[in-house]
Amino acid sequence: MEADIITRFIDDEGRITVWPSKSRHKEIVISYLAGKFQKGHPYIEKEVNEVIKQWHTFTDWPLLRRELVDRGYLNRDRGGYEYRLTDKSVDE
């Protein structure tokens, strides 16, 4: 079912083309995007932005970065310098 939903929001190259309006769909899209990050790899904000930019087309990477953090897919250190993929990303 999630595969059917995600296809509504991605293009033929797997890039997110639109931010969903429904919360449940947002969660599916963010989970999909989280899968583009490597487990155990520390990222600086610039690297997080670059990964996000590669996987979406609507040019709002700050929104997607905040959603990844707020929904628990990426952890950010207190200084906002380092990001890491969480266990939530692996569990789902």
C-alpha positions in Angstrom: 0.0 0.0 0.0 2.8 2.5 0.9 4.4 1.7 -2.5 1.2 2.8 -4.2 1.1 6.0 -2.2 4.7 7.0 -2.7 4.3 6.7 -6.5 1.9 9.7 -6.3 4.6 11.9 -5.1 7.7 10.8 -7.0 8.8 11.1 -10.7 10.3 8.4 -12.9 13.7 9.1 -11.4 12.5 8.6 -7.8 12.6 12.3 -6.9 9.9 13.7 -4.7 7.9 16.2 -6.8 5.3 17.5 -4.4 4.9 17.7 -0.6 1.7 15.9 0.4 -1.1 17.6 2.3 -2.1 14.6 4.4 0.0 13.8 7.5 0.0 10.1 6.8 1.4 10.7 3.3 4.0 13.1 4.6 5.2 10.4 6.9 5.5 7.9 3.9 7.4 10.5 1.8 9.8 11.4 4.7 10.4 7.7 5.4 11.2 7.2 1.7 13.6 10.2 1.8 15.3 8.9 4.9 16.2 5.8 3.0 18.5 7.9 0.9 20.9 8.4 3.8 23.6 6.0 5.0 23.2 4.5 8.5 26.1 5.4 10.8 27.4 8.1 8.5 27.7 11.6 10.1 26.5 14.4 7.9 27.0 18.1 8.2 24.1 20.3 7.3 25.4 21.0 3.8 25.7 17.3 3.1 22.1 16.7 4.3 20.9 19.5 2.0 22.8 17.9 -1.0 21.2 14.5 -0.4 17.8 16.1 -0.2 18.4 18.3 -3.3 19.2 15.1 -5.2 15.9 13.5 -4.3 13.3 16.2 -4.7 12.3 18.7 -7.4 10.2 21.4 -5.6 13.2 23.3 -4.1 12.2 23.4 -0.4 15.1 21.4 1.1 14.8 23.3 4.5 11.2 22.0 4.9 12.3 18.4 4.1 15.4 18.6 6.4 13.2 19.9 9.3 10.6 17.1 8.7 13.4 14.5 8.7 14.5 15.8 12.2 11.0 16.6 13.6 9.7 13.2 12.6 12.6 11.4 14.1 14.5 10.1 11.1 17.6 12.2 11.5 19.1 13.3 14.8 20.9 16.7 15.0 23.5 17.5 17.6 22.9 20.5 19.9 25.0 22.8 17.8 23.1 21.8 14.7 26.4 20.8 13.1 26.1 17.0 12.8 23.2 14.9 11.6 22.8 11.1 11.8 20.2 8.6 10.6 18.2 7.2 13.5 17.0 3.7 14.3 13.5 4.7 13.3 14.7 4.8 9.7 15.9 1.2 9.9 12.9 -0.1 11.8 10.3 1.0 9.2 
